Amino acid sequence: MKPRQEEPAARTTMASRLHRRLERRLPALTRHKSPESLPVTLSRRRIYILPTRFGLGFAAVLGVMLVGALNYANNAALLLTCLLGGIGIHAMLGAFRNLDGLVAGALHGDSAFAGESLRVRLILDAAGRERPGLRLDGYGGATVTRVETAEHGVDLHVPTLQRGWMPMPRIRIHTTWPLGLFRAWSWIHPDHALLVYPAAEASGPPARDQGMDPQMRLALDGDEPAGFREYRAGDPVHRIAWKLSARHRDLLVSERDRPDTRNARILDWEHAPGLAPEQRIARLARWVNEAHASGQPWTLQLPGQVLEPASGNEHYHRCMTALAELP
Amino acid sequence: MKLRWPGRRTAAAGERRRLGRQAFDLLALTMAMVLVVHAGHLPGWLSGSLAVLLAARWYQRRYRGGRVPLWLRLPLTLGLPVAVIAQYGTLFGQEPGSALVTGMLVLKLLEAEHSRDARTGVAFACFGLMSALLFGQGMLATQIVGLGLIPAIATLNALEPARPPWRWRNAPGPVLRMLALALPLALLGFFFIPRLSAPLWGAPGDATARTGISASMSPGDIGQLLIDDSPAFRVSFDGHRPPRVERYFRGPVLWHFDGRTWTRGHTSAQHRARSRSSRIEPLTPMGGFHDYQITLQPTRRHWMFALDMPVSPPADGHFTPARTLLHGKRIDTILSYRMRSSTRYVLEPTLDATTRERALQLPAGFDPRARVLAEQWQRQFHGDPKSIVDAALRLFHQGGFGYTLAPPPLGRNSVDDFLFSTREGFCEHYASAFTFLMRAAGVPARVVTGYQGGYWNTMGAYLLIRQSDAHAWSEVWVKGRGWIRVDPTAAVQPARVDIGAMAAAGASREWYQAAWLQNLRNRWDIVNRWWNQAVTGFDALRQRGLLKPFGIRHAGARQLGLAFAIGLSLLLVIAASLALWRRPHVDPARRAMQRLERRLARLGIVRERSEGPRNYLMRAADELQHERAALLALLDAYLHLRYASEGEETESVRNFVRQVREFRPRRAVQ
């Protein structure tokens, strides 16, 4: 099993180390904790249940009540105690039933910068039973939810530490519903990787420009219509020149100048010399952020690959992915 | 109270969540219920101030918010045990304990801010509810206590996160459902958990006995009993019931008079020694037999009651010389026993000298006028007992005597005062004065206490004897005839014997003693009796007979424990399978398709995971040429059903299911 992302709260205690060793030695223990592909249906084979601390305390109180009732030969008190005992067992089965049959259907992860938390949406299917009081944790965050529908999304905020592909940490889904006497839990470890973008450095030198006057660049890069052409399938609707088309047989589409890629900013790995690789990546990430924010096209040149000049969200994500995936 | 040491701060996050409004309201309601069930035996000032405290805390948290400051909580917490000690003199025992528990629960509400507080509070509230049952396990009390469980369980439920939207209206539903589901297990435990044969520690209420007839009688004593409406015992007769005037239930016999109080005339230790050694007064029954069963409420005393005159003692009791029944152990639980009595009898036709002396004992220096009167009778009737008795009864009947439950107080010479000045009283006064007169006139006499009358419950066919039916009468000894019962009260107020003490007294009833209400309560008693028989009176003896249908005559703790374990396992298996059961939602078309797949698989045509229905059935049609037409028809029907039809078409589904059922593919004979 891959070493798993440790929870941030410095939990590397004796117990967790022992736990990990146990998991390595006894894979049977972790059969349902190893990564698996969704959907996962929680069933009795993977639902564990134990009394909570309050449950144990409550049992102790019941024990005292039982002894008292028997000692005083008080049948009404005995009946009451037995009734509470029955409710306790009902609570145990209720906790189990609250998880049994729940389906973890799919997982959609956003992307985030390292150090921030990453929003992952887990789709849960109630499978025909209302499931209140569900808690999800173990992935570094915690959340509570109530699942009623077949397409119930829960947002998990997974903390990230470093850039790159991060395996989805395993999620503990547990409940003490209905009375807090028993805790039923199950682990879901989706076979899913999350992309973590490198964290941009806070401040530093700006990206080296191409020496062109920013004023001139602005003029050159305007999106003035450069002419009109006939509509082709796939053209965005907002590009259609409706007034002009009204006087024509066909729809006309305004054609804009393609961004002047020759004047794109060049964000080059080599422009940040003398830095450790991670710091270089952080700097490039800042440059990419800045370029994306300014709306100008840019090209990203990394060792072994060059991302052609472009702008926009897609380009941005491509660049960030490339940065994240750098060895 | 909870001590907070540093380590406890690091509880799980869920435990530290602040208490929501509903949870707090429910917790307050739980505590209020505990207070209600205990209010009956707490001193008024304590339950009153606790109720005020509870209401104030609820108001404060609901409308002002925030916690109660420590400077307010601390004195209250420290003050509670002090107050309990001030009231009871001790912290231990049933009543101080219940005061302490109730007070602590209300104080717990004062500091309740987090889920953990609420949980602890609920657990101890359950204990508080249960401890209320030690004071009385009547049906109504038990039901009120059971009602208290609802807010307690609802509180626990309200502490869970991400719960469905809250509505007070819908709140009791799930809890009641939970209680209903818990009931089978509760009953199993109730029937099969082995009862202790002897208590592990002292049973409660050692010090004081509140109910029932006591070991002595000084005129004015039973007065408290006569307004106590709680049941003393219930009698069901095998044959016909005795007429009202014969319904005298014999209790302790009092021999010794000290001028004020009648007692049994010896200490208990002496008594035990005597009753073991000395002979029981011989009885010759002459007829009027009654066989019956008495179900006695706990008295915390030893004696049992029986219709005059019991013929033989029940299994676990014995007679005193004067034929009062004594139980081997103190009666702390409901006791049922079978008896046989005779209403026409001769008791002790010859009297030995010692007994005669006891039956003529009078204190020196008391009641001179009564002595003079009695001696005058003795001379007048030449010592004939019957005439002397008649003279005394005539005096009561015609001498301007009245019957009242609120008699004026008597002075030092109580008999003189009663006979010659106040002339008002109830059974105690008459029995006491009559016996005194008899003894002074040289007729051996004694006082018998017990119960008389009772209410016949027609529906349940049993006789209900309440504490208010307590009575005292006399027995005089006549040579050759033995002890004869004389009820001087009847001479004054025959109605006492006919309609009961309260009705006979006529006046001054509280509103809750109104006749129609009394009547209603008498009728209602049948439910209490049922409860007593089914629940309260279910004792070790009846438990032992529980396994009789399984061939075990006397089930010991081991067999009962085994039965409990078996029953528990069975219930758990049922419950677990119910919990595991998921409503299978497979539509009929899919099920039919699966059936078809199974049939084809038997012929070796197994559907691949990647195969859709079309590919699969086409392949099957290719392989089974002789079934090709049928298979293609099936395929058509299925595809039509699945992809060409809109919505539910039950008709075509049914057709497809039928087609599949009729389709029985065979391997082609090569």
Chai-1 contact restraints between the chains, C-beta under 6 A:
chainA,res_idxA,chainB,res_idxB,connection_type,confidence,min_distance_angstrom,max_distance_angstrom,comment,restraint_id
A,F54,B,R119,contact,1.0,0.0,6.0,A-B,restraint_1
A,F58,B,A123,contact,1.0,0.0,6.0,A-B,restraint_2
A,V61,B,A123,contact,1.0,0.0,6.0,A-B,restraint_3
A,V61,B,F127,contact,1.0,0.0,6.0,A-B,restraint_4
A,M65,B,F127,contact,1.0,0.0,6.0,A-B,restraint_5
A,M65,B,M130,contact,1.0,0.0,6.0,A-B,restraint_6
A,L70,B,L196,contact,1.0,0.0,6.0,A-B,restraint_7
A,N71,B,P199,contact,1.0,0.0,6.0,A-B,restraint_8
A,N71,B,L200,contact,1.0,0.0,6.0,A-B,restraint_9
A,Y72,B,L134,contact,1.0,0.0,6.0,A-B,restraint_10
A,A73,B,T333,contact,1.0,0.0,6.0,A-B,restraint_11
A,N74,B,L133,contact,1.0,0.0,6.0,A-B,restraint_12
A,N74,B,L134,contact,1.0,0.0,6.0,A-B,restraint_13
A,N74,B,Q137,contact,1.0,0.0,6.0,A-B,restraint_14
A,N75,B,V535,contact,1.0,0.0,6.0,A-B,restraint_15
A,N75,B,T536,contact,1.0,0.0,6.0,A-B,restraint_16
A,N75,B,F538,contact,1.0,0.0,6.0,A-B,restraint_17
A,A76,B,L133,contact,1.0,0.0,6.0,A-B,restraint_18
A,A76,B,Q137,contact,1.0,0.0,6.0,A-B,restraint_19
A,A76,B,T142,contact,1.0,0.0,6.0,A-B,restraint_20
A,A77,B,M130,contact,1.0,0.0,6.0,A-B,restraint_21
A,A77,B,L133,contact,1.0,0.0,6.0,A-B,restraint_22
A,L78,B,F190,contact,1.0,0.0,6.0,A-B,restraint_23
A,L79,B,F190,contact,1.0,0.0,6.0,A-B,restraint_24
A,L80,B,M130,contact,1.0,0.0,6.0,A-B,restraint_25
A,C82,B,A186,contact,1.0,0.0,6.0,A-B,restraint_26
A,C82,B,G189,contact,1.0,0.0,6.0,A-B,restraint_27
A,C82,B,F190,contact,1.0,0.0,6.0,A-B,restraint_28
A,L83,B,A182,contact,1.0,0.0,6.0,A-B,restraint_29
A,L83,B,A186,contact,1.0,0.0,6.0,A-B,restraint_30
A,L84,B,C126,contact,1.0,0.0,6.0,A-B,restraint_31
A,G86,B,A182,contact,1.0,0.0,6.0,A-B,restraint_32
A,G86,B,L185,contact,1.0,0.0,6.0,A-B,restraint_33
A,G86,B,A186,contact,1.0,0.0,6.0,A-B,restraint_34
A,I87,B,M178,contact,1.0,0.0,6.0,A-B,restraint_35
A,I87,B,A182,contact,1.0,0.0,6.0,A-B,restraint_36
A,H90,B,M178,contact,1.0,0.0,6.0,A-B,restraint_37
A,H90,B,L181,contact,1.0,0.0,6.0,A-B,restraint_38
A,H90,B,A182,contact,1.0,0.0,6.0,A-B,restraint_39
A,L93,B,A575,contact,1.0,0.0,6.0,A-B,restraint_40
A,L93,B,A579,contact,1.0,0.0,6.0,A-B,restraint_41
A,F96,B,A579,contact,1.0,0.0,6.0,A-B,restraint_42
A,R97,B,A579,contact,1.0,0.0,6.0,A-B,restraint_43
A,G101,B,R582,contact,1.0,0.0,6.0,A-B,restraint_44
A,P132,B,A162,contact,1.0,0.0,6.0,A-B,restraint_45
A,P132,B,R163,contact,1.0,0.0,6.0,A-B,restraint_46
A,P132,B,P164,contact,1.0,0.0,6.0,A-B,restraint_47
A,G133,B,E160,contact,1.0,0.0,6.0,A-B,restraint_48
A,G133,B,P161,contact,1.0,0.0,6.0,A-B,restraint_49
A,G133,B,A162,contact,1.0,0.0,6.0,A-B,restraint_50
A,V144,B,P161,contact,1.0,0.0,6.0,A-B,restraint_51
A,V144,B,A162,contact,1.0,0.0,6.0,A-B,restraint_52
A,T145,B,A162,contact,1.0,0.0,6.0,A-B,restraint_53
A,R146,B,A162,contact,1.0,0.0,6.0,A-B,restraint_54
A,W177,B,E160,contact,1.0,0.0,6.0,A-B,restraint_55
A,P178,B,N157,contact,1.0,0.0,6.0,A-B,restraint_56
A,L179,B,L156,contact,1.0,0.0,6.0,A-B,restraint_57
A,G180,B,L156,contact,1.0,0.0,6.0,A-B,restraint_58
A,G180,B,L159,contact,1.0,0.0,6.0,A-B,restraint_59
